[in-house]
C-alpha cells in the first residue's frame, strides 16, 4: 500500500540502537523476568501517568484481569462496561464468572457517560469499567460521581489512551485502578505483548496486584491468593523504557495529523461523513485511532475505494460485544443498544501515525474527497 494503515518500522528504527545495547546487557546479566528494566519502567510509568503505583503485566488483557481479581470480582457479580470496544474488556469479566452488563455510548465520542452507567446499576453491580476509546477520555467526573454515590469501584480501561487528558487529570488518575496495553500498535508499543496496571493511591491494593501476577505469592512459596502468571518480560521493559521519552512527541504528531485531516476534510458534509470530535474539557485526545463515521450505509464502499487506491483503513469494531455469539446467553435483543449498533455499521479508522508525511496525508484526503464527490 502507498499509505499503510500503520507502519511500525520507522518508529522502531529510532530506538533500535538503544534497545540493542540494552539487550546485550540483559543477556550478560541473564535476568529476564521482573528485573531492573521492569522496576524502572514501573517507576517511570507511575510518574508519567500520575498514578502512585504501576505494576507491569504480560498484556493489556492481563492488566485488566488482575485488577478485577484484586477487587474480588467473582461469580454472580455484575460489571458495567461498553458494548462498543475490544473484546478483552468483557472477556476478563466473564473469565471470573461475573456478568458483563453492556451499555450504550455517546455517539459523538464513542464513550460511555455517567447517565448511561447509572441507569445500569443494580444491587449486584460490583465494578464499572469505562473505556477511553480511540484515545479520548470517557466522561470521568460524572462516572466517578455515580460510582462514589453507590460505593462501586472504577477500573479505567486506558489500553488505547495512556497520556489522554481531561478535567485537569490524566488517564489513570480517576478510578481506583487502570489497565494499559503496550501491544505493538499502541501509541506506546512493545515488541510483543505487554501491559501495566496502574493503582491510583491504594498501597494495599498495589501489593495485592503484585502478588496476584506471581500466583498470589509473597514471600517465595507462600501463596495468599490464587493468582496468575502475568509477569512482564525484562526485554519488553527495556523496549518500553527506550520509547517512553519519545511518547509525548508521538502523541503530538498524531494530534497534528488529526487536526490537519479535520481542516482538510471540512468540505465533506455531515450527512456524508462525521469527523472525530474532541469533547473533553481541558482535554487531549491522543488519537490511537482517527475514526470517522460514514453515513448513508456507504462505509464498506468507502473502505473498498480507499483500499483500491492503496490507502489503508480499518473498522474498529464491526460487531458489538452484546452481539457476539459467546454472549448470546445474556439475551440482548437487536436495537437495545442502538447507538453502539449504529456505530459498528458506520465507523472507519484512517491512518494517523506520527511518521506520516504531508504527501501521505494528502493522498488519504484526496481518496476521501474523490469518493464523496461521486455521491
C-alpha positions as CSV (number, residue, x, y, z in Angstrom):
1,X,0.0,0.0,0.0
2,X,1.2,3.5,-0.7
3,X,-0.3,4.7,2.6
4,X,-0.4,1.8,5.1
5,X,-2.9,1.9,8.0
6,X,0.1,1.7,10.3
7,X,3.8,1.5,9.7
8,X,5.9,0.5,12.8
9,X,9.4,0.2,11.3
10,X,10.3,3.9,11.2
11,X,9.4,4.4,14.9
12,X,11.2,1.2,15.9
13,X,14.3,2.2,14.0
14,X,14.5,5.4,16.1
15,X,15.2,3.3,19.2
16,X,16.9,0.3,17.6
17,X,20.4,1.0,18.8
18,X,19.4,1.8,22.3
19,X,17.5,-1.4,22.5
20,X,20.3,-3.5,21.1
21,X,22.7,-2.1,23.6
22,X,20.2,-2.8,26.4
23,X,19.6,-6.3,25.1
24,X,23.3,-7.1,25.3
25,X,23.2,-6.0,29.0
26,X,20.2,-8.2,29.7
27,X,22.0,-11.2,28.1
28,X,25.1,-10.5,30.2
29,X,23.1,-10.4,33.4
30,X,20.8,-13.2,32.3
31,X,17.9,-11.6,34.2
32,X,14.9,-12.0,32.0
33,X,11.8,-11.5,34.2
34,X,10.9,-8.7,36.7
35,X,14.4,-7.3,36.6
36,X,15.8,-3.7,36.7
37,X,14.1,-2.6,33.5
38,X,10.7,-3.7,34.7
39,X,11.3,-1.9,38.0
40,X,12.5,1.2,36.1
41,X,9.5,1.1,33.7
42,X,7.0,0.8,36.6
43,X,8.5,3.9,38.3
44,X,8.6,5.9,35.1
45,X,5.1,4.9,34.1
46,X,3.7,5.8,37.5
47,X,5.3,9.2,37.2
48,X,4.1,9.7,33.6
49,X,0.5,8.7,34.4
50,X,0.2,10.4,37.7
51,X,-0.8,7.2,39.5
52,X,1.0,6.4,42.6
53,X,1.8,2.7,41.7
54,X,2.4,0.8,38.4
55,X,2.6,-3.0,38.1
56,X,4.0,-4.4,34.9
57,X,1.8,-7.2,33.3
58,X,2.2,-9.6,30.4
59,X,-0.6,-7.9,28.4
60,X,-3.3,-5.3,28.5
61,X,-5.8,-8.1,28.9
62,X,-4.0,-9.4,32.0
63,X,-3.7,-5.8,33.3
64,X,-7.5,-5.6,33.4
65,X,-7.9,-9.2,34.6
66,X,-5.6,-8.8,37.6
67,X,-7.3,-5.6,38.6
68,X,-10.7,-7.3,38.7
69,X,-9.1,-10.1,40.7
70,X,-7.7,-7.6,43.2
71,X,-11.3,-6.2,43.6
72,X,-12.5,-9.8,44.3
73,X,-14.9,-9.8,41.4
74,X,-16.5,-13.3,41.3
75,X,-19.3,-15.5,40.0
76,X,-22.6,-13.7,40.2
77,X,-21.2,-10.2,40.3
78,X,-22.1,-7.7,37.6
79,X,-19.6,-5.4,35.9
80,X,-20.8,-2.4,33.8
81,X,-18.9,-1.8,30.6
82,X,-19.5,-0.5,27.0
83,X,-20.5,-2.9,24.2
84,X,-18.6,-0.9,21.6
85,X,-15.0,-1.8,22.5
86,X,-12.4,-4.5,22.1
87,X,-13.3,-8.0,23.4
88,X,-10.8,-8.1,26.2
89,X,-12.8,-5.6,28.3
90,X,-15.7,-8.1,28.6
91,X,-13.6,-11.3,28.3
92,X,-11.8,-10.6,31.6
93,X,-15.2,-10.2,33.4
94,X,-16.5,-13.5,32.1
95,X,-13.3,-15.3,32.9
96,X,-14.0,-14.6,36.6
97,X,-17.6,-15.9,36.3
98,X,-19.1,-12.4,36.6
99,X,-21.7,-11.0,34.2
100,X,-20.8,-8.2,31.8
101,X,-23.6,-5.6,31.7
102,X,-23.3,-3.8,28.4
103,X,-24.3,-0.2,28.0
104,X,-24.6,2.2,25.1
105,X,-22.4,5.1,24.1
106,X,-22.3,8.8,23.4
107,X,-22.5,9.0,19.6
108,X,-20.1,12.0,19.4
109,X,-17.2,10.4,21.3
110,X,-18.0,6.6,21.2
111,X,-17.6,6.6,25.0
112,X,-19.9,5.8,27.9
113,X,-21.4,8.5,30.1
114,X,-22.3,8.9,33.7
115,X,-26.0,8.8,32.9
116,X,-25.7,5.5,31.0
117,X,-23.7,4.0,33.8
118,X,-26.2,5.0,36.5
119,X,-29.1,3.5,34.5
120,X,-27.4,0.1,34.5
121,X,-26.6,-0.2,38.3
122,X,-28.2,-3.0,40.2
123,X,-27.6,-4.4,43.7
124,X,-25.2,-6.9,42.0
125,X,-23.0,-4.2,40.4
126,X,-19.5,-4.7,41.8
127,X,-17.4,-2.7,39.3
128,X,-17.6,-0.2,36.5
129,X,-15.1,-0.3,33.5
130,X,-15.3,2.9,31.4
131,X,-13.2,2.6,28.2
132,X,-11.3,5.6,26.9
133,X,-11.8,4.6,23.3
134,X,-9.6,5.6,20.4
135,X,-7.5,7.9,22.6
136,X,-10.1,10.2,24.3
137,X,-11.2,10.1,27.9
138,X,-14.7,9.0,28.8
139,X,-16.9,11.3,30.9
140,X,-15.0,10.5,34.1
141,X,-16.2,13.2,36.6
142,X,-19.8,12.2,36.0
143,X,-18.9,8.5,36.1
144,X,-16.9,8.9,39.3
145,X,-19.8,10.8,40.9
146,X,-22.1,7.9,40.1
147,X,-19.6,5.3,41.3
148,X,-18.9,7.2,44.6
149,X,-22.6,7.7,45.2
150,X,-23.2,3.9,45.0
151,X,-19.8,2.8,46.5
152,X,-18.7,1.0,43.4
153,X,-15.0,0.8,42.3
154,X,-14.0,2.0,38.9
155,X,-11.4,0.3,36.7
156,X,-10.4,2.6,33.8
157,X,-9.6,0.8,30.5
158,X,-6.9,3.0,29.1
159,X,-5.5,0.4,26.7
160,X,-5.8,2.9,23.9
161,X,-5.3,6.1,25.9
162,X,-2.2,6.3,28.1
163,X,-1.5,10.0,28.1
164,X,-5.0,11.2,27.3
165,X,-6.1,14.1,29.5
166,X,-9.3,15.9,30.6
167,X,-10.7,17.9,33.5
168,X,-7.2,18.6,34.7
169,X,-6.2,14.9,35.1
170,X,-4.8,12.1,33.0
171,X,-6.0,8.5,32.3
172,X,-5.1,6.6,35.5
173,X,-5.9,9.4,37.9
174,X,-9.7,8.9,38.2
175,X,-10.6,5.3,39.0
176,X,-9.0,3.1,41.7
177,X,-7.1,1.2,39.0
178,X,-6.4,1.5,35.3
179,X,-5.4,-1.1,32.7
180,X,-2.9,-0.2,30.0
181,X,-1.8,-2.1,26.9
182,X,1.5,-1.9,25.1
183,X,0.6,-4.1,22.1
184,X,2.8,-3.0,19.2
185,X,0.1,-1.0,17.5
186,X,-0.5,1.3,20.5
187,X,1.0,4.8,20.8
188,X,3.5,3.3,23.2
189,X,4.1,-0.2,21.8
190,X,6.3,-3.0,22.9
191,X,8.0,-5.6,20.7
192,X,5.3,-8.1,21.6
193,X,2.6,-8.3,24.3
194,X,2.9,-6.2,27.4
195,X,0.7,-4.2,29.8
196,X,0.6,-2.2,33.0
197,X,-1.9,-2.0,35.9
198,X,-1.9,1.5,37.4
199,X,-3.1,1.9,41.0
200,X,-4.2,5.4,41.8
201,X,-3.2,5.6,45.5
202,X,-4.0,2.4,47.4
203,X,-0.8,0.8,48.7
204,X,-2.6,-2.4,49.9
205,X,-4.3,-2.8,46.5
206,X,-1.0,-2.3,44.7
207,X,0.6,-5.0,46.9
208,X,-2.2,-7.4,46.1
209,X,-1.8,-6.8,42.4
210,X,1.9,-7.5,42.6
211,X,1.2,-10.8,44.5
212,X,-1.6,-11.8,42.0
213,X,0.7,-11.5,39.0
214,X,3.0,-14.2,40.5
215,X,0.4,-16.7,41.6
216,X,-0.6,-14.8,44.8
217,X,2.9,-15.4,46.2
218,X,4.7,-13.4,48.9
219,X,7.3,-14.3,50.0
220,X,8.5,-17.2,47.8
221,X,6.3,-20.3,48.0
222,X,3.8,-18.6,50.4
223,X,0.5,-18.1,48.4
224,X,-2.1,-15.7,49.9
225,X,-4.4,-15.9,46.9
226,X,-4.9,-18.0,43.8
227,X,-3.2,-15.7,41.3
228,X,-1.9,-16.0,37.8
229,X,1.4,-15.9,35.8
230,X,1.1,-12.3,34.5
231,X,4.6,-11.1,34.6
232,X,6.1,-8.7,32.1
233,X,9.4,-9.7,30.5
234,X,12.6,-7.7,31.1
235,X,13.0,-7.3,27.3
236,X,9.7,-5.6,27.0
237,X,10.6,-3.4,29.9
238,X,13.7,-2.4,28.1
239,X,11.8,-1.6,24.8
240,X,9.2,0.5,26.6
241,X,11.7,2.5,28.6
242,X,13.6,3.3,25.4
243,X,10.3,4.5,23.8
244,X,8.7,6.3,26.7
245,X,10.8,9.6,26.4
246,X,9.5,9.9,22.8
247,X,5.9,9.2,23.6
248,X,4.8,12.9,24.1
249,X,6.3,13.8,20.7
250,X,4.4,10.8,19.1
251,X,1.2,11.9,20.7
252,X,1.6,15.4,19.4
253,X,2.4,14.1,15.9
254,X,-0.9,12.2,15.9
255,X,-2.7,15.3,17.1
256,X,-1.2,17.4,14.3
257,X,-2.2,14.9,11.7
258,X,-5.7,14.7,13.1
259,X,-6.1,18.4,13.1
260,X,-4.9,18.5,9.5
261,X,-7.5,16.0,8.5
262,X,-10.2,17.9,10.3
263,X,-9.3,21.1,8.4
264,X,-8.7,19.5,5.0
265,X,-11.9,17.4,5.0
266,X,-14.2,20.2,6.3
267,X,-15.9,20.4,2.9
268,X,-17.4,16.9,3.3
269,X,-20.8,17.4,4.7
270,X,-22.0,15.7,8.0
271,X,-24.7,13.8,6.1
272,X,-21.9,12.1,4.2
273,X,-19.2,11.8,6.9
274,X,-18.7,12.8,10.5
275,X,-15.2,13.7,11.8
276,X,-13.9,12.9,15.3
277,X,-15.0,15.4,18.0
278,X,-12.7,16.4,20.9
279,X,-15.4,16.9,23.6
280,X,-13.4,16.7,26.8
281,X,-12.9,20.0,28.7
282,X,-9.2,20.8,29.0
283,X,-8.6,17.6,27.2
284,X,-6.1,15.9,25.0
285,X,-7.2,13.3,22.5
286,X,-4.2,11.2,21.6
287,X,-5.7,9.6,18.5
288,X,-4.7,6.0,18.8
289,X,-7.3,5.9,16.1
290,X,-8.7,8.6,13.9
291,X,-12.2,7.3,13.5
292,X,-14.8,8.8,11.2
293,X,-18.5,7.9,10.7
294,X,-19.6,7.2,7.2
295,X,-23.3,8.0,6.7
296,X,-25.9,6.6,4.3
297,X,-24.7,3.0,4.5
298,X,-21.6,3.7,2.5
299,X,-18.9,2.7,4.9
300,X,-17.9,-0.5,3.2
301,X,-18.0,1.2,-0.2
302,X,-15.6,3.9,1.0
303,X,-13.3,1.2,2.6
304,X,-13.2,-0.6,-0.8
305,X,-12.5,2.7,-2.6
306,X,-9.6,3.6,-0.3
307,X,-8.0,0.2,-0.4
308,X,-8.3,0.2,-4.2
309,X,-6.2,3.4,-4.1
310,X,-3.6,1.7,-1.9
311,X,-4.8,3.5,1.3
312,X,-5.0,1.5,4.5
313,X,-8.1,1.8,6.7
314,X,-9.8,-0.5,9.2
315,X,-13.1,-1.0,11.1
316,X,-12.9,-0.9,14.9
317,X,-15.3,-2.6,15.7
318,X,-17.6,-4.3,13.2
319,X,-19.6,-6.3,15.8
320,X,-20.7,-5.0,19.2
321,X,-19.9,-7.2,22.2
322,X,-23.6,-7.8,23.1
323,X,-24.0,-9.2,19.5
324,X,-21.1,-11.7,19.8
325,X,-22.0,-15.3,19.8
326,X,-20.3,-16.1,23.1
327,X,-22.6,-13.5,24.8
328,X,-25.9,-14.7,23.2
329,X,-26.8,-16.2,26.6
330,X,-27.2,-12.7,28.0
331,X,-30.3,-12.2,25.8
332,X,-29.6,-8.7,24.4
333,X,-32.1,-8.0,21.6
334,X,-31.2,-6.1,18.5
335,X,-31.9,-2.4,19.0
336,X,-31.4,-2.4,22.7
337,X,-28.0,-0.6,22.4
338,X,-28.9,1.3,19.2
339,X,-26.1,3.8,19.2
340,X,-23.5,1.1,19.6
341,X,-25.0,-0.9,16.8
342,X,-25.1,2.1,14.5
343,X,-21.5,2.9,15.3
344,X,-20.4,-0.6,14.3
345,X,-22.0,0.0,10.9
346,X,-20.6,3.4,10.3
347,X,-17.1,3.7,11.8
348,X,-13.9,3.7,9.7
349,X,-10.4,4.4,11.0
350,X,-7.8,6.2,8.9
351,X,-4.0,6.3,9.1
352,X,-2.8,8.9,11.6
353,X,0.5,7.6,12.9
354,X,3.2,10.3,13.6
355,X,5.6,9.2,10.9
356,X,3.2,10.0,8.1
357,X,4.5,12.6,5.6
358,X,2.4,15.5,4.2
359,X,2.2,13.7,0.9
360,X,0.7,10.6,2.6
361,X,-1.9,12.7,4.5
362,X,-2.8,14.5,1.2
363,X,-3.2,11.1,-0.5
364,X,-5.7,10.0,2.2
365,X,-7.6,13.2,1.9
366,X,-7.8,13.0,-1.9
367,X,-9.1,9.5,-1.6
368,X,-11.9,10.6,0.7
369,X,-12.7,13.7,-1.4
370,X,-12.8,11.8,-4.6
371,X,-15.3,9.2,-3.1
372,X,-17.7,11.8,-1.8
373,X,-17.6,13.8,-5.0
374,X,-19.0,10.8,-6.7
375,X,-22.1,10.9,-4.4
